[in-house]
Amino acid sequence: MEEGLRPVCTFLIPVVRDSDRRPHLPLVWRLLQDALLRTFDALTGPEPVLYYRNPEAVPGAWRPEEGKEPIEDLSRKYTVAVPAHRVDELRALLRRAGNSFDQRVMYLEVGGYAEFLEVRPEDGFLEV
Amino acid sequence: MKKRVFQTITGRALDLERLDAKEREFLAAVQAKYEKNPAWSAFASWWPKELQRSGLSAESVAYRICQDLEARLGIAQGKVAAPDYRDYLADLIDERHGSRYRFCKATGMDPGHLSRILAGRSELSLQTLQRILEQLDAALVIEPEKALTERFSRESAVRALAAAAR
């Protein structure tokens, strides 16, 4: 991509934790906003969306137990435009967010292309 | 005379004495919006744009106030959990040390362990909590739930906002 282009990146944050389906603490929402601001100078707010998360559509990321129904989640949708050469930083930030928000996979769209980011413990966490 | 402050859900006092005219005007607009009890995400989407439109930055105390107001709405609307000890701890670390890294360096605490605790992936033992509280010059207080609920209610924020916008 050309220098100076800023692909529009959209990502979703489910409003409940994967493990216990409980809502997140105020702390993690604040840390996400602070991290976006600190990293990209992006002061952004979310939009609510209903994201139909079909586990089978996540290639190799995580598999639910056999016979489990797909999960419907209310998610917050964030849109940020970041320089093309910094999209990897956004991916890294989202992986950290994935650990802080207790998610196994994070959904990201970059310039209209969907990605499913697998979240690993070694990716770290959003920091105070 | 009592100093005017905005008290966050974790009890942190944000100084309202030094608000400039731009901040006061912005907080008056926030107050008008907030009194209508907007949906959590609608408010979350609105205030950052409004903050920027007002020419204010995230350095302004108004940024922290809005984050706090957003959290209260989320709690009231069942979309956000009520704050637990992790919220208090993170706020104290931020206030006293500025970052998790600096706090861990000063206390010798393992940063990875602290991160796992703050993310709800691990729990603190009472002994570790006591050690951390000593470092932060803080104390553990057991309060009736009603008092806490009142502290992070939307209504108490509306009252504090009214004082801020004056």
Boltz contact constraints between the chains, C-beta under 6 A:
constraints:
  - contact:
      token1: [A, 15]
      token2: [B, 79]
      max_distance: 6.0
  - contact:
      token1: [A, 23]
      token2: [B, 79]
      max_distance: 6.0
  - contact:
      token1: [A, 23]
      token2: [B, 80]
      max_distance: 6.0
  - contact:
      token1: [A, 23]
      token2: [B, 81]
      max_distance: 6.0
  - contact:
      token1: [A, 25]
      token2: [B, 81]
      max_distance: 6.0
  - contact:
      token1: [A, 25]
      token2: [B, 86]
      max_distance: 6.0
  - contact:
      token1: [A, 25]
      token2: [B, 87]
      max_distance: 6.0
  - contact:
      token1: [A, 26]
      token2: [B, 71]
      max_distance: 6.0
  - contact:
      token1: [A, 26]
      token2: [B, 80]
      max_distance: 6.0
  - contact:
      token1: [A, 26]
      token2: [B, 83]
      max_distance: 6.0
  - contact:
      token1: [A, 26]
      token2: [B, 87]
      max_distance: 6.0
  - contact:
      token1: [A, 27]
      token2: [B, 86]
      max_distance: 6.0
  - contact:
      token1: [A, 27]
      token2: [B, 87]
      max_distance: 6.0
  - contact:
      token1: [A, 27]
      token2: [B, 90]
      max_distance: 6.0
  - contact:
      token1: [A, 30]
      token2: [B, 67]
      max_distance: 6.0
  - contact:
      token1: [A, 37]
      token2: [B, 58]
      max_distance: 6.0
  - contact:
      token1: [A, 43]
      token2: [B, 48]
      max_distance: 6.0
  - contact:
      token1: [A, 43]
      token2: [B, 52]
      max_distance: 6.0
  - contact:
      token1: [A, 45]
      token2: [B, 44]
      max_distance: 6.0
  - contact:
      token1: [A, 45]
      token2: [B, 45]
      max_distance: 6.0
  - contact:
      token1: [A, 45]
      token2: [B, 48]
      max_distance: 6.0
  - contact:
      token1: [A, 46]
      token2: [B, 41]
      max_distance: 6.0
  - contact:
      token1: [A, 46]
      token2: [B, 44]
      max_distance: 6.0
  - contact:
      token1: [A, 47]
      token2: [B, 45]
      max_distance: 6.0
  - contact:
      token1: [A, 48]
      token2: [B, 41]
      max_distance: 6.0
  - contact:
      token1: [A, 76]
      token2: [B, 41]
      max_distance: 6.0
  - contact:
      token1: [A, 99]
      token2: [B, 119]
      max_distance: 6.0
  - contact:
      token1: [A, 100]
      token2: [B, 119]
      max_distance: 6.0
  - contact:
      token1: [A, 125]
      token2: [B, 115]
      max_distance: 6.0
  - contact:
      token1: [A, 125]
      token2: [B, 119]
      max_distance: 6.0
  - contact:
      token1: [A, 127]
      token2: [B, 100]
      max_distance: 6.0
  - contact:
      token1: [A, 128]
      token2: [B, 90]
      max_distance: 6.0
  - contact:
      token1: [A, 128]
      token2: [B, 93]
      max_distance: 6.0
  - contact:
      token1: [A, 128]
      token2: [B, 94]
      max_distance: 6.0
  - contact:
      token1: [A, 128]
      token2: [B, 100]
      max_distance: 6.0
